[in-house]
Amino acid sequence: MNQPRIQLLDLLRGIALLGILLMNIRLFSAPEAAYFSPLVYGEQLQLNKIWWTLQYFIADQKFMAIFSMLFGASTALICDRLDAKGLCAWRIYTRRLLVLLLIGLLHAYLIWHGDILVFYALCGVIPFVFRHLNWRICIMFGLLCLGVGSLKSYLTYLSMVSLPEAIQQQIITQSLPGMIQVSETEIAALNGSWAQQLSYRISAAWHFHTEVLPNWGIWRVSGMMLLGLGLYRCGFLRGQFSILFYQRTAWTGIFSGMLLSLYGYYLNEQTAWQFPHYFFGHTLFNYWGAVCTAVGLIALITLWQASGCCQPLARFIQGIGRTALSNYLLQSILCTAFFYGVWGFARMPPYLTALVVVIVWLLQFLLTHWWLQTHAKGPVEALWHLATYAKVPGLTEKKPQTR
């Protein structure tokens, strides 16, 4: 079902996909605990702390928030087009989510346990249910979901902060394995044979899906999807507001979001990144700060597109956005092949992973540009489309449209 694409959404999606690697590179290259604290791994070098801090302020939860919002916007976009053709949106969209779930499960259990596609496939039901409601209601319920998620974290923090240290340590050992302290089991497994890696990956992915998803992911991802749905319906994600409005939103969103994130970081520094403060309590400032920053970044990127500046770069990034699913999986394939095979896991100083990020970006730009010369979609997108719309009348493939 090829339709004229909304270039702004492709640009936003491409930037979000590239930005996500800034955070995912931690999980690819270092123990899981290093994702949450700069002191548990590589703290002997100040450069590592600087790189971790830059990742925190620039990328942590920000680009994932944009990506999730765009999923909510895409739900409205796709279902509107199905409705306009008189097709059964719920059947086709349910099939679309089921295919995405299958891709996510294969990715999580066979390639990389840090997969987010399973979260999107399961939470994608939420914006579908809300797609016909007023945009204000969508945003209200999105904020409510985010509020429930942050409240759960804060209540957990209050319940744990008063416990004796011995009990806290017991909870870490039993319920948060590898997330608070460096796990030698994780390092050994991901430096081992493919069978050892697979065994660890299955265990880690299962924990991600049965613990992280219901306790954190479903509220965060669903909330951001509903915000994206509302922002699409009101025209914000389609560039329909005034330049002045986007300027004010960019300034206000980024400034307020960074202030919240900065305050959370300051509190963590004051408490020396001690558990449970940084894990359940102070992280809430970045949790909400990332929402504000993401909205501000969307406004800033909208201004960039409207300015017409650096269009060759924008077209390259839009190509990444058009093939976001393929490029997301490509990031996993390249990084797991390098860190679990060629170089070795937890062997590279964290600050040097910045170079890996740049190399992966360059490869993605080159491969995507080459692929889109002769194809309308990315390879995985084409399979996703085929599986979703198979046997649906009137939805045959067409030649790529002139860009």
C-alpha positions as CSV (number, residue, x, y, z in Angstrom):
1,M,0.0,0.0,0.0
2,N,2.4,2.7,-1.2
3,Q,1.3,6.2,-0.5
4,P,3.1,9.6,-0.6
5,R,5.4,9.6,2.4
6,I,5.4,12.4,5.0
7,Q,9.0,13.5,4.8
8,L,9.1,15.0,8.2
9,L,8.2,11.7,9.8
10,D,10.9,10.0,7.8
11,L,13.4,12.6,9.0
12,L,12.4,12.3,12.6
13,R,12.4,8.5,12.4
14,G,15.9,8.5,10.9
15,I,17.4,10.8,13.5
16,A,15.7,8.8,16.3
17,L,17.1,5.5,14.9
18,L,20.6,6.9,14.7
19,G,20.3,8.4,18.1
20,I,19.1,5.2,19.7
21,L,22.5,3.6,18.9
22,L,24.2,6.1,21.2
23,M,22.5,4.3,24.1
24,N,22.3,0.8,22.8
25,I,26.1,0.7,22.2
26,R,26.4,0.4,26.0
27,L,24.5,-2.8,26.1
28,F,26.3,-4.1,23.0
29,S,29.8,-3.4,24.4
30,A,29.6,-3.5,28.2
31,P,27.9,-5.3,31.1
32,E,24.2,-4.4,31.6
33,A,25.0,-2.6,34.9
34,A,27.0,0.0,33.0
35,Y,23.8,1.2,31.3
36,F,22.5,2.6,34.6
37,S,25.5,3.8,36.4
38,P,28.9,5.3,35.2
39,L,30.7,3.9,38.2
40,V,30.3,0.2,37.9
41,Y,32.4,-0.3,34.7
42,G,35.4,1.6,33.3
43,E,35.4,4.2,36.1
44,Q,39.2,4.2,36.2
45,L,39.3,6.6,33.2
46,Q,37.8,10.0,33.2
47,L,37.2,9.8,29.5
48,N,34.7,7.0,30.2
49,K,32.8,9.1,32.7
50,I,32.7,12.0,30.2
51,W,31.4,9.7,27.4
52,W,28.8,8.2,29.7
53,T,27.6,11.7,30.8
54,L,27.3,12.8,27.2
55,Q,25.2,9.8,26.4
56,Y,23.0,10.5,29.4
57,F,22.3,14.1,28.5
58,I,22.1,13.7,24.7
59,A,20.4,10.4,24.2
60,D,19.2,8.5,27.3
61,Q,15.5,7.9,26.8
62,K,15.3,10.9,24.4
63,F,15.5,9.2,21.0
64,M,13.6,6.2,22.2
65,A,10.8,8.6,23.2
66,I,10.8,10.1,19.7
67,F,10.7,6.6,18.1
68,S,7.8,5.5,20.3
69,M,5.9,8.7,19.5
70,L,6.4,8.1,15.8
71,F,5.0,4.6,16.2
72,G,1.8,6.1,17.6
73,A,1.7,8.6,14.8
74,S,2.2,5.8,12.2
75,T,-0.7,3.9,13.7
76,A,-3.0,6.8,12.9
77,L,-1.5,7.3,9.5
78,I,-1.8,3.6,8.4
79,C,-5.3,3.1,9.8
80,D,-6.6,6.3,8.2
81,R,-5.4,5.0,4.8
82,L,-7.0,1.6,5.4
83,D,-10.2,3.3,6.4
84,A,-10.2,5.5,3.4
85,K,-9.9,2.4,1.2
86,G,-12.8,0.8,3.0
87,L,-10.6,-2.0,4.4
88,C,-10.9,-3.7,7.7
89,A,-8.3,-1.8,9.7
90,W,-8.3,-4.0,12.8
91,R,-7.7,-7.2,11.0
92,I,-4.8,-5.8,8.9
93,Y,-3.3,-3.8,11.7
94,T,-3.5,-6.8,14.1
95,R,-1.6,-8.9,11.5
96,R,0.9,-6.1,11.2
97,L,1.6,-6.2,14.9
98,L,1.8,-10.0,15.0
99,V,4.4,-10.0,12.2
100,L,6.3,-7.3,14.1
101,L,6.1,-9.5,17.3
102,L,7.5,-12.4,15.4
103,I,10.4,-10.3,14.1
104,G,11.0,-9.0,17.6
105,L,11.1,-12.4,19.2
106,L,13.5,-13.7,16.6
107,H,15.7,-10.6,17.1
108,A,15.6,-10.9,20.9
109,Y,16.3,-14.6,21.3
110,L,18.6,-15.2,18.3
111,I,20.5,-11.9,17.8
112,W,20.3,-9.4,20.7
113,H,18.4,-9.6,24.0
114,G,18.0,-5.8,24.2
115,D,15.3,-5.8,21.5
116,I,12.5,-3.2,21.8
117,L,10.3,-4.5,18.9
118,V,8.5,-6.9,21.2
119,F,7.5,-4.0,23.4
120,Y,6.3,-2.1,20.3
121,A,4.3,-5.0,19.0
122,L,2.5,-5.6,22.3
123,C,2.0,-1.9,23.2
124,G,1.0,-1.1,19.7
125,V,-2.5,-2.2,20.5
126,I,-3.0,0.9,22.7
127,P,-2.7,3.6,20.1
128,F,-4.9,1.5,17.8
129,V,-7.7,1.5,20.4
130,F,-7.4,5.3,20.8
131,R,-6.9,6.2,17.2
132,H,-10.4,7.8,16.7
133,L,-10.4,9.7,19.9
134,N,-9.8,13.4,20.3
135,W,-6.1,14.4,20.4
136,R,-6.4,15.9,23.8
137,I,-7.7,12.6,25.2
138,C,-4.8,10.8,23.6
139,I,-2.3,13.1,25.2
140,M,-4.1,13.0,28.5
141,F,-4.0,9.2,28.7
142,G,-0.4,9.2,27.4
143,L,0.6,11.4,30.3
144,L,-1.5,9.2,32.6
145,C,0.4,6.1,31.5
146,L,3.7,7.8,32.0
147,G,2.5,8.9,35.4
148,V,1.6,5.4,36.5
149,G,5.0,4.2,35.4
150,S,6.9,6.9,37.3
151,L,4.6,6.3,40.4
152,K,5.4,2.6,40.4
153,S,9.1,3.4,40.3
154,Y,8.8,6.0,43.1
155,L,6.8,3.7,45.3
156,T,9.4,1.0,44.8
157,Y,12.0,3.5,45.8
158,L,10.2,4.5,49.0
159,S,9.7,0.9,50.0
160,M,13.4,0.0,49.3
161,V,15.2,3.0,50.7
162,S,14.2,2.2,54.3
163,L,15.3,-1.5,54.1
164,P,18.5,-2.6,55.7
165,E,21.5,-2.8,53.4
166,A,21.6,-6.6,53.7
167,I,18.0,-6.9,52.5
168,Q,18.7,-4.5,49.6
169,Q,21.7,-6.7,48.6
170,Q,19.4,-9.8,48.7
171,I,16.9,-8.1,46.4
172,I,19.7,-7.1,44.0
173,T,20.9,-10.7,43.9
174,Q,17.5,-12.3,43.4
175,S,15.5,-9.7,41.4
176,L,18.0,-7.5,39.6
177,P,20.8,-9.8,38.5
178,G,23.4,-8.0,36.4
179,M,21.5,-4.7,36.4
180,I,23.2,-3.2,39.5
181,Q,26.5,-5.0,39.7
182,V,28.8,-6.3,36.9
183,S,28.0,-9.9,36.2
184,E,31.0,-12.1,35.4
185,T,28.5,-14.7,34.1
186,E,27.3,-12.2,31.5
187,I,30.9,-11.4,30.4
188,A,31.9,-15.0,30.2
189,A,28.8,-16.0,28.3
190,L,29.0,-13.3,25.7
191,N,32.7,-14.0,25.2
192,G,31.9,-17.7,24.8
193,S,30.7,-19.9,22.1
194,W,27.5,-19.2,20.1
195,A,25.7,-21.8,22.2
196,Q,26.8,-20.1,25.4
197,Q,25.7,-16.7,24.0
198,L,22.4,-18.1,23.0
199,S,21.8,-19.6,26.4
200,Y,22.5,-16.2,28.1
201,R,20.5,-14.3,25.5
202,I,17.4,-16.4,26.0
203,S,17.6,-15.9,29.8
204,A,18.2,-12.1,29.5
205,A,15.5,-11.7,26.9
206,W,13.0,-13.6,29.0
207,H,13.8,-11.4,32.0
208,F,13.3,-8.3,29.8
209,H,9.9,-9.5,28.6
210,T,8.5,-10.8,31.9
211,E,10.0,-8.3,34.3
212,V,10.9,-5.0,32.6
213,L,8.0,-5.0,30.1
214,P,5.1,-5.2,32.7
215,N,6.8,-3.1,35.3
216,W,8.3,-0.3,33.2
217,G,8.0,-0.8,29.5
218,I,4.3,-1.0,29.0
219,W,3.7,2.3,30.8
220,R,6.6,4.1,29.2
221,V,6.1,2.8,25.6
222,S,2.3,3.0,25.6
223,G,2.4,6.5,27.1
224,M,4.8,7.8,24.5
225,M,2.8,6.1,21.7
226,L,-0.3,7.9,22.9
227,L,1.5,11.2,23.0
228,G,2.7,10.6,19.5
229,L,-0.8,9.8,18.4
230,G,-2.2,13.0,19.9
231,L,0.6,15.1,18.5
232,Y,0.0,13.7,15.0
233,R,-3.8,14.3,15.2
234,C,-3.3,17.9,16.3
235,G,-0.8,18.5,13.5
236,F,2.3,19.0,15.5
237,L,4.0,15.9,14.0
238,R,3.0,17.0,10.5
239,G,4.6,20.5,10.7
240,Q,1.3,22.3,10.7
241,F,2.0,24.9,13.4
242,S,3.7,28.2,12.9
243,I,7.4,28.7,12.9
244,L,7.2,30.8,16.0
245,F,5.3,28.0,17.8
246,Y,8.0,25.4,16.9
247,Q,10.7,27.9,18.0
248,R,9.1,28.4,21.4
249,T,8.5,24.6,21.8
250,A,12.1,23.7,20.8
251,W,13.5,26.2,23.3
252,T,11.1,25.4,26.2
253,G,11.1,21.6,25.7
254,I,14.9,21.2,25.4
255,F,15.7,23.7,28.2
256,S,13.2,22.3,30.7
257,G,14.0,18.7,29.8
258,M,17.8,19.2,30.2
259,L,17.2,21.0,33.5
260,L,15.3,18.0,34.9
261,S,17.9,15.6,33.6
262,L,20.7,17.7,35.1
263,Y,19.0,17.8,38.5
264,G,18.6,14.0,38.5
265,Y,22.3,13.7,37.5
266,Y,23.3,16.1,40.3
267,L,21.4,14.1,42.9
268,N,23.1,10.9,41.7
269,E,26.5,12.6,42.0
270,Q,25.6,13.7,45.6
271,T,24.6,10.2,46.6
272,A,27.6,8.6,44.7
273,W,25.3,6.6,42.5
274,Q,24.1,4.4,45.3
275,F,21.3,1.9,45.0
276,P,18.3,2.3,45.1
277,H,18.6,6.1,44.7
278,Y,19.9,6.2,41.1
279,F,17.9,3.2,39.9
280,F,14.4,3.9,41.2
281,G,14.4,7.4,42.6
282,H,16.6,10.0,40.9
283,T,16.1,8.5,37.5
284,L,12.6,9.9,37.4
285,F,13.9,13.4,36.7
286,N,15.4,12.1,33.4
287,Y,12.3,10.0,32.9
288,W,10.2,13.2,32.6
289,G,13.1,15.3,31.3
290,A,13.4,13.0,28.3
291,V,9.8,13.6,27.4
292,C,10.2,17.4,27.4
293,T,13.5,17.1,25.5
294,A,12.0,14.7,22.9
295,V,9.2,17.2,22.2
296,G,11.7,20.0,21.9
297,L,13.9,18.0,19.6
298,I,10.9,17.2,17.3
299,A,10.2,21.0,17.1
300,L,13.9,21.7,16.4
301,I,14.0,19.1,13.6
302,T,10.8,20.4,12.1
303,L,12.4,23.9,12.0
304,W,15.4,22.3,10.3
305,Q,13.3,20.7,7.6
306,A,11.3,24.0,7.1
307,S,14.5,25.9,6.7
308,G,15.7,23.9,3.7
309,C,19.2,23.8,5.1
310,C,21.6,20.9,4.4
311,Q,19.1,19.1,2.2
312,P,21.5,16.3,1.0
313,L,22.1,15.3,4.6
314,A,18.4,15.5,5.3
315,R,17.7,13.2,2.4
316,F,20.2,10.7,3.6
317,I,18.6,10.7,7.1
318,Q,15.1,10.4,5.5
319,G,16.4,7.2,3.8
320,I,17.4,5.8,7.2
321,G,13.8,6.7,8.4
322,R,12.2,4.9,5.4
323,T,14.2,1.8,6.3
324,A,14.2,2.1,10.0
325,L,13.3,-1.5,10.9
326,S,16.0,-2.9,8.5
327,N,18.5,-0.4,9.9
328,Y,17.6,-1.2,13.5
329,L,18.3,-4.9,12.9
330,L,21.4,-4.0,11.0
331,Q,22.8,-2.2,14.0
332,S,22.3,-5.3,16.1
333,I,23.9,-7.6,13.5
334,L,26.9,-5.3,13.1
335,C,27.4,-4.6,16.8
336,T,26.9,-8.2,18.0
337,A,29.2,-9.5,15.3
338,F,31.9,-7.1,16.4
339,F,31.5,-7.1,20.2
340,Y,30.5,-10.8,20.7
341,G,32.9,-12.1,18.0
342,V,35.6,-10.0,16.4
343,W,36.7,-7.7,19.2
344,G,35.1,-9.4,22.3
345,F,32.6,-8.3,24.9
346,A,33.6,-5.9,27.7
347,R,37.1,-5.5,26.3
348,M,36.9,-2.0,24.7
349,P,37.2,1.1,26.8
350,P,33.7,2.7,26.8
351,Y,34.8,6.0,25.4
352,L,36.1,4.2,22.2
353,T,32.7,2.9,21.4
354,A,31.9,6.4,20.2
355,L,34.1,5.5,17.2
356,V,32.1,2.3,16.6
357,V,28.9,4.4,16.6
358,V,30.3,6.7,13.9
359,I,31.4,3.7,11.8
360,V,28.1,2.0,12.0
361,W,26.3,5.2,11.1
362,L,28.5,5.6,8.0
363,L,27.9,2.0,6.9
364,Q,24.1,2.6,7.3
365,F,24.2,5.7,5.2
366,L,26.1,4.0,2.4
367,L,24.1,0.8,2.4
368,T,20.7,2.6,2.7
369,H,21.6,5.0,-0.1
370,W,22.6,2.0,-2.3
371,W,19.5,0.0,-1.5
372,L,17.0,2.7,-2.1
373,Q,18.4,3.3,-5.6
374,T,16.5,0.3,-6.7
375,H,14.0,-0.5,-4.0
376,A,11.0,1.3,-2.5
377,K,11.4,-0.2,1.0
378,G,14.0,-1.7,3.2
379,P,14.4,-5.5,2.9
380,V,12.7,-6.2,6.2
381,E,10.0,-3.6,5.6
382,A,9.2,-5.3,2.3
383,L,8.8,-8.7,4.0
384,W,6.7,-7.0,6.8
385,H,4.5,-5.4,4.2
386,L,4.1,-8.6,2.2
387,A,3.2,-10.6,5.3
388,T,0.8,-7.9,6.5
389,Y,-1.1,-7.2,3.3
390,A,-1.0,-10.7,1.7
391,K,-4.3,-11.5,0.0
392,V,-5.7,-8.1,0.7
393,P,-7.3,-6.9,-2.6
394,G,-6.1,-3.6,-4.1
395,L,-2.8,-3.5,-2.3
396,T,-0.3,-4.5,-4.9
397,E,3.3,-3.3,-4.9
398,K,4.1,-0.3,-7.1
399,K,7.3,1.2,-8.4
400,P,9.2,3.6,-6.1
401,Q,7.8,7.1,-6.3
402,T,10.0,9.9,-7.4
403,R,11.5,11.6,-4.4
